[in-house]
Amino acid sequence: MSDGSEHNNISDALGENIPYLRRFARAMTGSQQSGDTFAAASLEAILADRSVLDGVDPRTGLFKVLYGIWASAGAPVEAGESGARAKAQRRLASLTNNSREALLLHTVEGFSFTEIATIIGVTQAEAEELVAVARREMSENTAGSVLIIEDEAIIAMDLESIVAEMGHRITGVARTRAEAVELARSDVPDLVLADIQLADNSSGIDAVNDILSEHGGRPVIFITAFPERLLTGDKPEPAFLISKPYSVDQVMSSVSQAMFFSSTETLNA
């Protein structure tokens, strides 16, 4: 009986973390399709052999399996022959091995350095150094302008402060879809940081889609209190999604990642 209960507990833990596994896989590979492929392969590997989770908690084990499959495949990242994606590829090639993934695991997914060491197969000290290296290398390679779409004044001010301290220029702060579109027309941003629900009940998703249709692809980061509702696999999803309440590290990492990686994937309304 206890074995069955333990099996159910593990299955529940895995199920709860699938949306976040997909988020990490998408950010790591640079595309929803590629990320979902690796996430699915990870689940299939665990279903075929539960022993791959021995000695680790289900969440850490799930990410460890994903990382192992991705690394054994040659750590592929979505290739682009021209434009932003080609530029991203050149930037990625210059990063220290494992540093970007360690940063994602630590600041976006909230893993400890000990857990990161387990996931990517390094020591804890090496995991700490990889995160520090990633921060330094990305800050040296990216800087640009950011449009913030956020209807809560305190949050908007906080985001503005974080992004400005990173060395980026704020093009404006919009509270509604209409304001966001107008601000983007007057000063086209390099990156858009957008809440989902806006002041007049308009949609941050719609605002972003309007901006991208007018000004072309550019990095986008969405902020929401319910990320699992947007990570369902039923429709196109953003490569970068920050959960509310967020930490300063999460915002800094996501902005650096999005700028650096030039992700243009977004949501449909």
KOLMAR-920802 format. One record per residue (C-alpha): x, y, z. Coordinates in pm, 1 decimal. Each point is the difference from the previous one (the first is absolute). Layout:
BEGIN
+----------+----------+----------+
!     east !    north !       up !
+----------+----------+----------+
!        X !        Y !        Z !
...
+----------+----------+----------+
# end
This chain:
BEGIN
+----------+----------+----------+
!     east !    north !       up !
+----------+----------+----------+
!      0.0 !      0.0 !      0.0 !
!    280.1 !    238.8 !     89.8 !
!    171.1 !    -66.7 !   -332.7 !
!   -315.5 !     98.8 !   -185.0 !
!    -36.1 !    314.2 !    207.0 !
!    362.5 !     95.3 !    -63.7 !
!    -48.7 !    -60.9 !   -371.8 !
!   -304.9 !    225.7 !     -1.3 !
!    187.3 !    270.7 !    191.1 !
!    282.0 !     -6.7 !   -253.9 !
!   -246.1 !     12.0 !   -289.1 !
!   -178.1 !    295.8 !    158.7 !
!    330.0 !    183.1 !     52.9 !
!    102.5 !    -60.8 !   -359.1 !
!   -336.7 !    118.0 !   -129.6 !
!     15.6 !    322.1 !    200.8 !
!    340.7 !     84.2 !   -144.1 !
!    -63.1 !    -77.5 !   -367.7 !
!    -98.3 !    362.4 !    -87.4 !
!    325.0 !    125.4 !    154.2 !
!    203.6 !   -272.1 !   -167.6 !
!   -145.8 !    115.9 !   -331.5 !
!     80.6 !    361.7 !     86.1 !
!    362.3 !    -89.9 !     72.3 !
!     29.3 !   -218.5 !   -310.1 !
!   -140.5 !    278.0 !   -216.7 !
!    238.1 !    262.0 !    137.3 !
!    292.1 !   -242.8 !    -22.2 !
!    -61.3 !   -101.6 !   -360.7 !
!   -138.9 !    328.7 !   -130.1 !
!   -332.7 !   -127.5 !   -133.2 !
!   -326.7 !   -143.5 !    122.9 !
!      3.7 !   -289.8 !   -243.3 !
!    354.5 !   -108.0 !     77.9 !
!    -46.9 !     47.9 !    373.5 !
!   -318.5 !   -202.9 !      5.9 !
!    170.0 !   -278.4 !   -193.4 !
!    270.1 !    -32.6 !    263.3 !
!   -251.1 !     30.3 !    285.0 !
!   -207.9 !   -282.1 !   -148.1 !
!    309.5 !   -214.3 !    -46.5 !
!     85.3 !     53.6 !    366.7 !
!   -341.0 !   -119.2 !    115.6 !
!     21.1 !   -301.6 !   -228.4 !
!    340.5 !    -88.5 !    144.7 !
!   -136.8 !     16.2 !    355.1 !
!   -305.4 !   -208.1 !    -87.9 !
!    227.6 !   -260.5 !   -157.0 !
!    234.3 !    -13.4 !    300.0 !
!    -94.8 !    153.9 !    333.6 !
!    345.9 !    -77.9 !    137.5 !
!    132.7 !    314.6 !   -171.8 !
!   -160.9 !    187.7 !    290.3 !
!    174.3 !   -204.2 !    270.1 !
!    186.1 !    208.0 !    254.8 !
!   -154.8 !    333.0 !    -91.4 !
!   -330.4 !    171.8 !     59.6 !
!   -248.0 !    -21.8 !   -291.7 !
!     35.1 !    364.6 !   -105.4 !
!    380.0 !     -4.8 !     -8.8 !
!     -5.9 !   -341.8 !   -164.9 !
!   -239.1 !    119.3 !   -269.3 !
!    226.1 !    289.3 !    -95.9 !
!    308.1 !   -222.1 !     23.3 !
!   -146.1 !   -244.2 !   -250.4 !
!    -90.9 !    284.8 !   -236.1 !
!    345.6 !    152.5 !     22.5 !
!    164.9 !   -337.1 !    -56.0 !
!   -203.3 !    -70.7 !   -313.6 !
!     61.1 !    350.4 !   -137.1 !
!    373.5 !    -16.6 !     71.0 !
!     32.9 !   -347.9 !   -151.2 !
!   -165.9 !    134.0 !   -316.3 !
!    276.4 !    257.9 !    -30.8 !
!   -174.0 !    282.6 !    192.6 !
!   -185.1 !    118.3 !   -312.4 !
!   -147.2 !    348.8 !    -16.6 !
!   -252.6 !    115.2 !   -259.8 !
!    202.0 !    106.4 !   -300.6 !
!    -70.5 !    310.0 !   -203.4 !
!    159.5 !     82.5 !   -330.6 !
!    -43.8 !    375.8 !     20.4 !
!   -117.5 !    287.3 !    214.5 !
!    -49.1 !    -16.4 !    375.2 !
!     27.6 !   -375.9 !     29.6 !
!    331.4 !    -11.2 !   -187.0 !
!    128.7 !    274.9 !    227.0 !
!   -114.9 !   -198.9 !    302.9 !
!    186.5 !   -305.0 !   -124.4 !
!    322.8 !    194.7 !    -25.5 !
!    -47.7 !    134.2 !    351.0 !
!    -77.9 !   -342.4 !    141.5 !
!    314.6 !   -142.8 !   -151.9 !
!    203.9 !    247.6 !    204.5 !
!   -142.1 !   -102.1 !    339.5 !
!    178.9 !   -227.6 !    243.1 !
!   -143.0 !   -352.0 !    -18.2 !
!   -291.2 !    -61.8 !    241.6 !
!     -1.4 !    357.2 !    130.3 !
!   -324.4 !    107.3 !   -166.8 !
!   -182.1 !   -315.4 !    108.0 !
!    125.4 !     38.3 !    357.5 !
!   -127.4 !    357.1 !      6.5 !
!   -341.9 !   -105.5 !   -126.4 !
!    -23.6 !   -277.1 !    258.3 !
!     99.0 !    230.1 !    283.9 !
!   -179.2 !    326.5 !    -67.8 !
!   -304.5 !   -103.1 !   -203.9 !
!    -73.2 !   -349.0 !    133.8 !
!    121.8 !     64.3 !    354.4 !
!    237.0 !   -294.5 !     43.1 !
!    272.7 !     16.8 !    263.6 !
!    363.2 !    -29.4 !   -101.2 !
!      5.0 !   -349.6 !    146.1 !
!   -295.8 !   -100.3 !   -217.4 !
!    154.1 !    163.9 !   -307.7 !
!    317.8 !   -198.0 !     60.7 !
!   -207.5 !   -319.5 !     -1.9 !
!   -191.8 !     96.9 !   -314.4 !
!    295.9 !     91.6 !   -219.5 !
!    262.4 !   -223.7 !    158.2 !
!    243.9 !    243.5 !    159.9 !
!    104.4 !     89.0 !    355.1 !
!   -188.4 !    258.8 !    203.1 !
!    293.6 !    239.7 !    -24.3 !
!      6.4 !    -43.4 !   -376.2 !
!   -375.7 !     65.3 !    -18.0 !
!     43.3 !    326.5 !    191.8 !
!    283.0 !    105.7 !   -229.8 !
!   -202.7 !    -83.5 !   -312.7 !
!   -283.2 !    227.7 !    111.5 !
!    243.8 !    281.7 !     73.1 !
!    166.1 !    -47.3 !   -339.0 !
!   -335.7 !      4.9 !   -180.7 !
!   -102.5 !    326.1 !    165.6 !
!    326.9 !    162.7 !    -95.8 !
!     13.6 !   -125.6 !   -357.0 !
!   -360.8 !     89.6 !    -77.8 !
!     22.2 !    348.2 !    148.0 !
!    307.0 !     63.7 !   -213.1 !
!   -178.1 !   -108.6 !   -317.3 !
!   -345.1 !    158.6 !     20.5 !
!   -149.1 !    343.8 !     53.5 !
!   -305.7 !    159.3 !   -151.9 !
!   -333.9 !    171.8 !     45.2 !
!   -295.3 !   -147.8 !    189.6 !
!   -373.4 !     76.3 !     -6.7 !
!   -178.8 !    -95.9 !    323.7 !
!   -371.6 !    -83.5 !    -18.6 !
!   -129.8 !    -17.0 !    358.2 !
!   -311.0 !    155.7 !    157.1 !
!    103.4 !    -23.8 !    367.3 !
!    200.7 !    313.9 !     75.0 !
!    220.5 !   -146.3 !    272.4 !
!     90.7 !   -305.0 !   -209.5 !
!     63.1 !    218.8 !   -304.6 !
!    235.9 !    222.1 !    200.1 !
!    180.6 !   -303.7 !    137.1 !
!     44.5 !   -153.4 !   -345.8 !
!    115.4 !    333.5 !   -138.1 !
!    262.0 !     27.7 !    274.1 !
!    128.6 !   -354.9 !    -51.4 !
!     25.3 !     32.1 !   -377.0 !
!    164.0 !    343.8 !     18.2 !
!    257.2 !   -122.6 !    251.8 !
!     92.9 !   -271.2 !   -249.7 !
!    103.0 !    273.8 !   -241.6 !
!   -303.3 !    -11.0 !   -229.8 !
!   -198.2 !    306.6 !   -110.6 !
!   -372.0 !     12.2 !     83.5 !
!   -205.9 !    121.4 !   -296.3 !
!   -312.6 !     38.3 !    213.7 !
!   -249.8 !   -164.4 !    232.9 !
!   -347.5 !    -82.6 !   -133.0 !
!   -310.2 !    -89.1 !    203.9 !
!   -224.4 !   -104.5 !   -289.4 !
!     19.4 !   -163.5 !   -341.1 !
!    -57.6 !    330.9 !   -178.4 !
!    271.3 !    177.0 !    199.6 !
!    245.4 !   -280.6 !    -70.3 !
!    -59.4 !     11.3 !   -375.1 !
!     36.7 !    379.4 !     -5.6 !
!    321.1 !     -4.7 !    204.9 !
!    148.8 !   -264.0 !   -228.6 !
!    -80.0 !    216.5 !   -303.0 !
!    175.4 !    302.3 !    147.7 !
!    306.0 !   -192.1 !    119.8 !
!     35.4 !   -356.3 !   -128.0 !
!    140.9 !   -218.7 !    281.8 !
!    255.7 !   -276.5 !    -28.9 !
!   -190.0 !   -204.1 !    260.1 !
!   -353.8 !     -1.4 !    141.3 !
!    -70.3 !    -91.8 !    363.7 !
!   -375.9 !    -48.9 !     34.2 !
!   -260.7 !    -87.5 !    259.7 !
!   -290.9 !   -210.0 !   -126.0 !
!   -299.5 !    186.3 !    147.8 !
!     -0.1 !    377.8 !    -36.7 !
!   -179.5 !    294.6 !    161.8 !
!   -296.1 !     26.5 !   -235.8 !
!    -43.4 !   -378.5 !    -21.4 !
!    192.0 !      0.4 !   -325.9 !
!    255.1 !   -272.3 !    -65.3 !
!    375.2 !     29.1 !     21.0 !
!     11.5 !   -290.3 !   -242.9 !
!   -199.6 !    199.9 !   -254.4 !
!    220.5 !    303.6 !     58.7 !
!    313.8 !   -201.3 !    -67.5 !
!   -145.3 !   -160.1 !   -311.5 !
!    -94.6 !    347.0 !   -129.1 !
!    353.5 !    124.2 !     60.3 !
!    161.8 !   -299.8 !   -166.1 !
!   -228.5 !     24.7 !   -302.2 !
!     91.8 !    367.0 !    -44.8 !
!    368.8 !     -8.8 !     80.3 !
!    112.8 !   -356.7 !    -62.7 !
!    134.0 !   -269.0 !    227.2 !
!    175.7 !     93.5 !    322.2 !
!     52.3 !   -158.2 !    342.2 !
!   -306.5 !    -18.4 !    224.6 !
!    -36.0 !    -88.4 !    367.9 !
!   -343.2 !    -52.9 !    156.3 !
!    -75.6 !     40.0 !    371.0 !
!   -294.0 !   -178.1 !    162.9 !
!   -117.6 !   -133.4 !    333.4 !
!   -118.0 !   -319.4 !   -170.1 !
!    277.3 !   -125.0 !   -232.4 !
!   -136.4 !   -354.4 !     -4.4 !
!   -311.5 !    127.3 !   -178.3 !
!    215.1 !    118.0 !   -287.8 !
!    226.2 !   -306.0 !    -17.0 !
!   -256.5 !   -250.0 !   -120.4 !
!    142.1 !    -94.7 !   -337.7 !
!   -331.2 !     81.9 !   -168.0 !
!    123.4 !    311.8 !   -182.2 !
!    318.5 !    196.7 !    -67.8 !
!    165.5 !    101.5 !    324.2 !
!    266.8 !    249.7 !    102.9 !
!    357.7 !   -114.6 !     41.1 !
!     29.5 !    221.7 !    308.6 !
!   -266.8 !      9.1 !    267.7 !
!     48.8 !    149.3 !    346.8 !
!   -224.4 !   -103.8 !    288.5 !
!   -147.7 !    252.3 !    241.3 !
!    117.2 !     62.8 !    262.6 !
!    337.8 !     19.6 !   -171.1 !
!    351.2 !     51.3 !    132.0 !
!    254.5 !    253.1 !   -121.6 !
!    217.7 !   -289.1 !   -117.1 !
!   -283.0 !   -142.7 !   -210.8 !
!    -58.5 !    330.0 !   -176.6 !
!    368.9 !     64.1 !    -58.0 !
!     61.6 !   -350.1 !   -129.2 !
!   -302.8 !     -1.4 !   -228.4 !
!     78.3 !    342.3 !   -145.5 !
!    361.7 !    -98.9 !    -63.1 !
!   -105.9 !   -333.6 !   -146.9 !
!   -265.6 !    151.3 !   -223.9 !
!    226.2 !    279.4 !   -123.4 !
!    286.1 !   -239.3 !    -51.1 !
!   -200.6 !   -274.4 !   -162.4 !
!   -225.4 !    228.5 !   -205.3 !
!   -304.9 !   -219.1 !     56.8 !
!   -302.7 !    116.1 !   -199.1 !
!   -250.7 !   -269.9 !     92.0 !
!   -319.1 !    131.3 !    154.5 !
!   -353.0 !    -98.2 !     85.3 !
!   -313.0 !      5.3 !   -207.3 !
!   -295.1 !    177.8 !    155.7 !
+----------+----------+----------+
# end
